[in-house]
């Protein structure tokens, strides 16, 4: 992931395929699970007091993230290749039912995401 300006926030999330991001009623916080590049989380109505990120992505403009979407265990996680930090969160399928789709929110025209295939199977 690359962003032009470190001040602006991007996010990578999952949402249910039944949710349309083009719908005027769509609200990312109420419909998805994921992370913001300011080290925040997007996780509707879930109390995560033990979730302390510290500095992982905040203020950075380039990220190499390994994202794991684990449908069997109903969770998502990422590994930041630069910081070696791993983050994980459980997904409530009552809020975000299957099937899931991946959503990237980019702020600036020059922000970008490049997806690479992984041969490593878990």
Buried (B, 14 or more C-beta within 10 A) or exposed (E): BBBBEBEBBBBBBBBBEEBEEEEEEBEBEEBBBBBBBBBBBBBBEEEEEEEEBEEBBBEBBEBEBEBBBEEEEBBBBBBBEEEEBEBEBBBBEEBBEEEBBBBBBBBEEEBEBEEEEEEEEE
